[in-house]
Amino acid sequence: MKRFAVIGLGRFGKKLAIALSMSGAEVIAIDRERTVVEDIADQVAHAVRLDSTDADALQAQGIDKLDVVIVGMGERGRAFESAILTVVNLKQMGVSQIYARAENLTAGQVLSAVGATDVIYPEIETAQRWAYKLIAPHIEEKIDFAPGYSLARLRAPASFDHMTVMDLQLRQRFNVNLVAIKRSEKAREEAGQETVINVPMPSTVIYEDDVLMVAGSDVDLAKLPQE
């Protein structure tokens, strides 16, 4: 079981701590505000009130022995200064994975410079995800594997129905690669098709509402037909 600490229990930190706990991880939730700590105590393994800028207090909780520590404080007032000092403390304690929340790229660069191994940009990432969802509503889900490139899931539109992979020419027409196919319930019932085709061949027939896994640039994926 992975062990995490989430330091700073604002909206982001609290939701992240609870989500990790619900996924089966052991979570230590930390904040300097007593009411915030008491509010989450029943939803995580441990909830501790302490000042994370105090290295000795962190050490006493065995933070250096955890797999991952997330610094989720905001950036208003003294919070950003506290986040920086907390990251410095964690780095000096030898924590190998330190994730820090940042509201903008400049703040992220500062946190990386003082020791954060990864930076989380909740607002930027949410805005980008929603922008893409609005532009390409036919893309049901995508996994980013490099800046601007993704593995995406979409349902085959009516225009793909009963066409072969060769007929569609996805690579030539749209510059995307078909990785796998999950047959629609209708295709399985009517044509007796196997559930998943993990190596589509040129002769493989695609049916409307099949789930297609495709890879390519986000720009090219957005251009795939919706109907």
C-alpha positions in Angstrom: 0.0 0.0 0.0 1.3 3.4 -1.0 1.7 6.0 1.7 1.0 9.7 1.1 1.0 13.0 2.9 -1.1 15.9 1.8 0.0 19.2 3.3 -2.5 22.0 3.1 -6.2 21.1 3.2 -7.9 23.7 1.1 -10.3 22.7 -1.6 -7.7 21.0 -3.7 -5.8 19.3 -0.8 -8.9 18.1 1.0 -10.4 16.6 -2.2 -7.1 15.0 -3.2 -6.5 13.5 0.3 -10.0 12.0 0.4 -9.7 10.6 -3.2 -6.4 9.0 -2.4 -7.8 7.5 0.8 -10.9 6.1 -1.1 -8.5 4.5 -3.6 -7.0 2.4 -0.8 -3.9 4.5 0.0 -2.7 5.4 3.5 -3.0 9.1 3.8 -1.7 11.6 6.4 -3.6 14.9 6.0 -1.8 17.9 7.5 -2.9 21.5 8.0 -2.2 24.2 10.6 -5.9 24.9 11.2 -7.6 22.7 13.8 -11.1 22.9 12.4 -9.9 21.8 8.9 -8.0 18.8 10.4 -11.0 17.8 12.5 -13.3 17.9 9.5 -11.2 15.4 7.5 -10.1 13.1 10.4 -12.7 10.4 9.8 -11.9 10.2 6.1 -8.2 9.5 6.1 -5.8 7.3 8.0 -4.3 10.1 10.0 -5.1 13.8 10.3 -2.5 16.0 12.0 -2.4 19.7 13.0 1.0 21.1 12.6 3.0 23.9 10.9 4.7 22.3 7.9 7.4 25.0 7.9 8.7 23.4 11.1 11.1 20.7 9.9 11.1 19.0 13.4 7.4 18.7 13.4 7.4 17.0 10.0 10.2 14.7 11.0 8.2 13.7 14.1 5.4 12.4 11.9 7.8 10.3 9.9 7.1 12.2 6.7 10.5 11.2 5.3 9.4 7.6 5.2 6.4 8.1 3.0 6.2 7.4 -0.7 4.9 10.7 -1.9 4.2 14.1 -0.3 1.9 16.6 -1.9 2.2 20.3 -0.9 -1.2 21.7 -1.7 -1.2 25.2 -0.1 -2.6 28.1 -2.0 -0.6 31.2 -3.1 -2.4 34.1 -1.4 -0.8 35.9 1.5 1.8 33.9 3.4 0.6 30.6 1.9 3.1 30.6 -1.0 6.0 31.4 1.4 4.9 28.5 3.5 4.7 26.2 0.5 8.2 27.1 -0.5 9.6 26.5 3.0 7.7 23.2 3.2 9.2 22.0 -0.1 12.7 23.0 1.2 12.1 21.0 4.4 10.9 18.0 2.5 13.9 18.1 0.2 16.3 18.4 3.0 14.6 15.4 4.8 15.2 13.3 1.7 11.6 12.9 0.5 12.1 11.4 -3.0 8.7 12.5 -4.5 7.5 15.9 -3.8 4.4 17.2 -5.7 3.6 20.9 -5.3 0.4 22.7 -6.3 0.9 26.0 -8.3 -1.6 28.4 -9.7 0.6 29.6 -12.5 3.8 28.7 -14.4 6.0 31.2 -12.5 5.0 29.8 -9.2 5.7 26.3 -10.5 9.2 27.3 -11.6 9.9 28.6 -8.1 8.7 25.4 -6.5 10.7 23.3 -8.8 13.8 25.3 -8.2 13.6 24.8 -4.4 13.0 21.0 -4.7 9.6 20.0 -6.0 10.0 16.9 -8.2 6.7 17.6 -10.0 4.3 20.5 -10.1 0.5 20.3 -10.3 -1.4 23.0 -12.0 -5.1 22.3 -11.2 -6.6 25.4 -12.7 -4.5 25.4 -15.9 -5.1 21.6 -16.4 -8.8 21.9 -15.8 -9.1 24.9 -18.2 -7.2 23.0 -20.9 -9.2 19.8 -20.4 -12.5 21.7 -20.7 -11.3 23.7 -23.7 -10.5 20.5 -25.5 -13.8 18.9 -24.4 -15.7 21.9 -25.8 -13.8 21.8 -29.1 -13.9 18.1 -29.5 -16.9 16.7 -27.7 -16.7 13.4 -29.6 -13.4 12.6 -27.8 -14.7 10.8 -24.7 -11.4 10.5 -22.9 -7.8 11.1 -23.6 -4.5 10.3 -21.9 -1.7 12.8 -22.4 1.7 11.1 -23.0 3.6 14.1 -24.3 2.8 17.8 -24.7 0.2 18.1 -27.4 0.0 14.3 -28.0 -2.6 11.9 -26.6 -4.1 8.5 -26.6 -7.8 9.1 -27.0 -11.1 7.1 -26.9 -14.0 7.9 -29.2 -17.0 6.1 -30.5 -17.1 5.3 -34.2 -19.5 7.7 -35.9 -22.1 6.6 -38.5 -19.8 7.5 -41.3 -17.4 4.7 -40.2 -20.1 2.0 -40.1 -19.1 -1.2 -42.0 -15.9 0.3 -43.3 -12.5 -1.4 -43.0 -9.4 0.0 -41.5 -8.0 0.3 -45.0 -11.1 2.1 -46.3 -10.9 4.7 -43.5 -7.2 5.5 -44.0 -7.1 7.2 -40.6 -3.3 7.7 -40.8 -3.4 9.1 -44.3 -6.5 11.3 -43.9 -6.2 12.5 -40.3 -2.6 11.7 -39.3 -3.7 9.5 -36.4 -3.1 5.8 -35.6 -5.7 3.2 -34.7 -4.4 1.3 -31.7 -7.3 -0.9 -30.6 -11.1 -1.5 -31.0 -13.7 -2.4 -28.4 -16.8 -3.7 -30.1 -20.2 -2.1 -29.5 -22.8 -4.3 -28.0 -24.8 -4.2 -31.2 -21.8 -5.4 -33.2 -21.2 -8.3 -30.8 -24.9 -9.3 -30.9 -25.4 -9.0 -34.7 -22.1 -10.0 -36.1 -20.7 -12.2 -33.3 -17.6 -10.1 -33.1 -15.0 -10.5 -30.4 -15.1 -8.0 -27.6 -11.6 -6.4 -28.1 -9.3 -6.3 -31.1 -5.9 -5.2 -29.8 -4.2 -5.4 -33.2 -6.6 -4.1 -35.9 -5.7 -5.3 -39.4 -6.3 -3.5 -42.7 -9.3 -5.8 -43.3 -10.8 -5.3 -39.9 -14.4 -3.9 -40.2 -15.5 -1.1 -38.0 -19.1 -0.7 -36.8 -20.9 2.4 -35.6 -20.5 2.9 -31.9 -17.4 0.7 -31.7 -15.0 2.3 -29.2 -11.8 3.3 -31.0 -8.5 3.9 -29.2 -6.5 6.3 -31.4 -3.2 8.1 -30.9 -2.0 11.4 -32.4 -1.6 15.0 -31.8 -4.4 16.8 -30.0 -5.0 19.0 -33.1 -5.4 16.0 -35.4 -7.6 14.1 -33.0 -10.0 17.0 -32.8 -10.4 16.9 -36.6 -11.8 13.3 -36.6 -15.4 13.1 -37.8 -18.2 13.4 -35.3 -21.0 12.0 -37.5 
